[in-house]
Amino acid sequence: MEGICAVDPLLGEAFAATRAAEVTLLRNWTHVIFETDSKFLASDIVSTLWFLRVGKAKTWVLSIRKVFKAQSAWSLHWVTRRLNQQAHLLAQWAARS
């Protein structure tokens, strides 16, 4: 599996979203709910605008947009960081491993 060393949290979030979409496609899961606590990333993925706030991750965001358009039963939701704390702890642990 490809790794990334991201100083910018948005790059890390975009990479994680990309990998999640790839795994979901590989496993042929059809009804999936993705969650992120990155409001910028969530709005850029579901937006139809060409302007992206996550400019450095533009390639990943555009790729995810294309996949989401093809998967009508997938959805993406923004959740507050407070509600997503366990995922962050897991991500921090994985980044150190």
Backbone hydrogen bonds, N-H to C=O, Kabsch-Sander energy under -0.5 kcal/mol:
donor,donor_aa,acceptor,acceptor_aa,energy
6,A,4,I,-0.7
7,V,5,C,-0.6
11,L,8,D,-0.8
12,G,8,D,-1.7
13,E,9,P,-2.6
14,A,10,L,-2.5
15,F,11,L,-2.6
16,A,12,G,-2.5
17,A,13,E,-2.4
18,T,14,A,-2.2
19,R,15,F,-2.6
20,A,16,A,-2.5
21,A,17,A,-2.2
22,E,18,T,-2.3
23,V,19,R,-2.7
24,T,20,A,-2.3
25,L,21,A,-2.3
26,L,22,E,-2.5
27,R,23,V,-2.0
28,N,25,L,-1.2
29,W,24,T,-2.0
32,V,30,T,-0.7
32,V,73,A,-0.5
34,F,32,V,-0.5
34,F,75,S,-3.3
36,T,77,H,-2.0
39,K,37,D,-1.0
42,A,38,S,-2.6
43,S,39,K,-2.4
44,D,40,F,-2.2
45,I,41,L,-2.4
46,V,42,A,-2.0
47,S,43,S,-1.2
55,G,53,R,-0.8
57,A,54,V,-1.7
58,K,55,G,-1.5
61,V,57,A,-2.5
62,L,58,K,-2.8
63,S,59,T,-1.9
64,I,60,W,-2.6
65,R,61,V,-2.5
66,K,62,L,-1.9
67,V,63,S,-2.0
68,F,64,I,-2.8
69,K,65,R,-2.1
70,A,66,K,-1.3
71,Q,67,V,-1.1
72,S,70,A,-0.7
74,W,71,Q,-1.7
75,S,32,V,-2.0
77,H,34,F,-2.4
79,V,36,T,-2.4
83,L,80,T,-0.9
84,N,80,T,-0.8
84,N,81,R,-0.9
85,Q,82,R,-0.7
88,H,84,N,-1.5
89,L,85,Q,-2.2
90,L,86,Q,-2.2
91,A,87,A,-2.4
92,Q,88,H,-2.6
93,W,89,L,-2.3
94,A,90,L,-2.6
95,A,91,A,-2.3
96,R,92,Q,-1.4
97,S,93,W,-1.2
